[in-house]
Amino acid sequence: MGSGVWSTDVYEAADRYRRATGTSAFAYSDSGARTVHPALNPYGVVRESRDSAEHPQSLAIAVLFDVTGSMRQVPRTLQTKLPQLLGMLLRQGYARDPQIMFGAIGDATCDRVPLQVGQFESDNRMDDHLGNIVLEGGGGGQMTESYELALYFMARHTAIDCFERRGRRGYLFLIGDELAYPRVKAGEVRRVIGDELTEDVPLRQIVAEVRRRYDTYYLLPAGSSYAGDRRVLDFWRDLLGQNTLELDDLDAVCETIALTVGLG
């Protein structure tokens, strides 16, 4: 819901504790978990970014990254970098009241955990959501993952005051290295999200729905299996145009996202 204030001190204290005790930043996943963490379960929920007295100008920002095998070590690198995002947005004056959601994307045709979505947060609970992501490392090996399922969730299972009250779109950043499937499959939506659809939804239709409420970007990161692949870039540029970007330096992921929001 976006209450509270993110603290660098809290994050650094938690990081020091992990280092001192040898605890993984992905402790839930590294414990052997193979089911979605309850806090990240997309089934039957709506994620909300709401205004409050504490945050009267909320701005919804969602960052969902591919955690299939083709991404190699990229998800673990992102986990160490992304907690810096909110502080950077505030320090640079790019957003007054950012509320950030983190999530993860797999392959609904074969993975046990094909979609994970946290809540929009303004405090260190977003760090907990990152730490509870399952790094399944699966995928079907066919250069296609379930990005369309994530887009469906963002289009129909989020409620954001920046758009609903002020007509300002939120931001959605997908970080991955493969193609989406051509349709949102009704059976996968029923199983993973809980909606009863009478028919599949074409990819372009769900992209159009998302883009009405979110400025939507696709980042293709260095270090992934298909970094720089023209097939991936052309596919997403056909859908999102100039909002398809190559992320050449993973260390700069927060700067890239923050600057994009600032320019917006």
MISELUM-37540 format. One record per residue (C-alpha): residue in three letters; z, y, x. Coordinates in steps of 0.02 Angstrom, whole numbers, plus 50000, padded with zeros to 5 digits. Layout:
<sites>
ALAZYX/...
</sites>
This chain:
<sites>
MET500005000050000/GLY500125011750149/SER501935017650155/GLY502895020950317/VAL502365028050484/TRP501625018450631/SER502655019750791/THR502035017350968/ASP503835013651019/VAL503964999450893/TYR502314991950949/GLU502744993151134/ALA504464985551105/ALA503684970851016/ASP502394969051155/ARG503754969051288/TYR504714955851192/ARG503174944651181/ARG502864946451367/ALA504674942851411/THR504764927451301/GLY503004921151328/THR502634922851143/SER500794923851093/ALA500164939251002/PHE499334926550885/ALA500934916550865/TYR500514910250691/SER498824903550745/ASP499444896850911/SER500844887550823/GLY499504876050755/ALA499304884250584/ARG497714879050496/THR497994887650329/VAL497904906150289/HIS499534915550312/PRO500264920650142/ALA500154939150188/LEU498284937450221/ASN497774926150077/PRO496314933949979/TYR496564922749827/GLY496954932349668/VAL497434948849750/VAL496854966949757/ARG497184976849916/GLU497634995049883/SER497605011149981/ARG498605023749880/ASP499155041849895/SER501015045649902/ALA502175060049941/GLU502255053150117/HIS500365051250133/PRO499535062750005/GLN497775061850081/SER497605043050109/LEU496005037050193/ALA495605018450181/ILE494945010550342/ALA494604991750348/VAL494214982250509/LEU493694964050485/PHE493134953650633/ASP492274936850652/VAL493444923450721/THR492194909150735/GLY491774900250897/SER490294911050941/MET491444925950965/ARG492274917251114/GLN493764927651177/VAL493274943451083/PRO494564941350941/ARG496014939951065/THR495414955451155/LEU495264964850990/GLN497044960050945/THR497694968951100/LYS496644984551069/LEU496634987550881/PRO498494992150862/GLN498065008250955/LEU496845013550819/LEU498005022550700/GLY498855032650836/MET497165037950905/LEU496565043650733/LEU498115054350713/ARG498155061550890/GLN496345066650883/GLY496515073950709/TYR495155062550640/ALA496165057850485/ARG497735065150410/ASP498385049550322/PRO497405034250381/GLN497855017650302/ILE497165002750397/MET496774985050341/PHE496434971250467/GLY495604954850421/ALA494574940450485/ILE492954931650438/GLY492464913450457/ASP491204901850375/ALA491574896450196/THR490354881950210/CYS491434872750336/ASP493014882250391/ARG494744879550319/VAL495134898150333/PRO493514907450294/LEU494274924150244/GLN495904933050288/VAL496334950550227/GLY497894960750259/GLN498524975550160/PHE498094993750194/GLU499554999850299/SER500155015950380/ASP501525008050486/ASN501804993450605/ARG501574980550470/MET499724981250516/ASP500204974050686/ASP501024959450596/HIS499434956350498/LEU498444955550660/GLY499694943350733/ASN499584931950580/ILE497694929750587/VAL497154911650613/LEU495884910250754/GLU495034894850686/GLY493584895850808/GLY492464886350689/GLY490834891450609/GLY489354880850565/GLY488324883050724/GLN486824889950630/MET486974908450677/THR487624912650502/GLU489404916450444/SER490194921950279/TYR490124940750302/GLU489474941950124/LEU491094934450059/ALA492084947950149/LEU490914961150077/TYR491204954149903/PHE493084955649925/MET492944973549986/ALA491794978249842/ARG492784970249700/HIS494564967349762/THR495074983849839/ALA495684999949756/ILE495665015749861/ASP496275032949808/CYS495205042349934/PHE493695037249829/GLU494455035349656/ARG495395052049661/ARG494395062749781/GLY492665054949789/ARG492795052049976/ARG492215035150035/GLY493315024350144/TYR492705015550302/LEU492294997350328/PHE491954990350502/LEU491324972550521/ILE491404966050700/GLY490364950550729/ASP488844942750812/GLU487904932950679/LEU486974934650514/ALA487664934350338/TYR487134921350211/PRO485814927750087/ARG486934926049934/VAL488774926949886/LYS489024909449819/ALA489964908049654/GLY490824891949707/GLU491494899649868/VAL492114914949775/ARG493024903749650/ARG493834893449788/VAL494284907149912/ILE494564922749803/GLY494844915749629/ASP493504924649528/GLU492454915049402/LEU490654920549428/THR489264914049317/GLU487974915549457/ASP487774919449641/VAL487644937649696/PRO486194942749811/LEU486734949749979/ARG485844966449954/GLN486724968949788/ILE488454966449861/VAL488034977550010/ALA487514991349888/GLU489154989249793/VAL490184990749952/ARG489245005750017/ARG489585015549858/ARG491425015949906/TYR491425013050094/ASP490435019750241/THR490005002550309/TYR489674998350492/TYR489244982650588/LEU489774981750771/LEU488994968550885/PRO490214966651031/ALA489894962551213/GLY490624945751264/SER490074936551106/SER488754922951106/TYR487424933751025/ALA487814950551106/GLY486214960651113/ASP485234948051009/ARG483794956850923/ARG483824944950774/VAL485614950050735/LEU485314968450764/ASP483714968650659/PHE484564959150518/TRP486004971450504/ARG484924986750533/ASP483864981250387/LEU485444981550281/LEU486434995950356/GLY485175006150456/GLN485925016650596/ASN487665010350550/THR487304994750653/LEU488004997850827/GLU488154988450990/LEU489914988551062/ASP489594987351249/ASP491414989451302/LEU492764980451203/ASP494074991651281/ALA493265005951186/VAL493344997951014/CYS494675010050949/GLU493785025051022/THR492155019450939/ILE492965017250768/ALA494015033050781/LEU492545043750834/THR491485036650693/VAL492835041550568/GLY493015058650650/LEU491155062150641/GLY491175056950459/
</sites>
